[in-house]
């Protein structure tokens, strides 16, 4: 079951990469940055005693930073492939 879900996710990811290319990574990175900024701007509510604690702020922020780094890396790889030109067959 998990393998089927991961396989479907991979096929959808490949489809989006093929049809959107670099824009796909830009959209994902922009979404992560927007969510990261949103989390940081509302961080004061998590620091309030009834707000749920620091962990509810720190964990998502770390997650979004890692996702932004991942997307930046994917964009860089796309840029490098494009800069090298088509591969001979």
Secondary structure in CASP SS format (residue, H / E / C, confidence):
PFRMAT SS
TARGET T0000
AUTHOR 0000-0000-0000
METHOD secondary structure of the structure
MODEL  1
X C 1.00
X H 1.00
X H 1.00
X H 1.00
X H 1.00
X H 1.00
X H 1.00
X H 1.00
X H 1.00
X H 1.00
X H 1.00
X H 1.00
X H 1.00
X H 1.00
X H 1.00
X H 1.00
X H 1.00
X H 1.00
X H 1.00
X H 1.00
X C 1.00
X H 1.00
X H 1.00
X H 1.00
X H 1.00
X H 1.00
X H 1.00
X H 1.00
X H 1.00
X H 1.00
X H 1.00
X H 1.00
X H 1.00
X H 1.00
X H 1.00
X H 1.00
X H 1.00
X H 1.00
X H 1.00
X H 1.00
X H 1.00
X C 1.00
X H 1.00
X H 1.00
X H 1.00
X H 1.00
X H 1.00
X C 1.00
X C 1.00
X C 1.00
X C 1.00
X C 1.00
X C 1.00
X C 1.00
X H 1.00
X H 1.00
X H 1.00
X H 1.00
X H 1.00
X H 1.00
X H 1.00
X H 1.00
X H 1.00
X H 1.00
X H 1.00
X H 1.00
X H 1.00
X H 1.00
X H 1.00
X H 1.00
X H 1.00
X H 1.00
X H 1.00
X H 1.00
X H 1.00
X H 1.00
X H 1.00
X H 1.00
X H 1.00
X H 1.00
X H 1.00
X H 1.00
X H 1.00
X H 1.00
X C 1.00
X C 1.00
X C 1.00
X C 1.00
X C 1.00
END
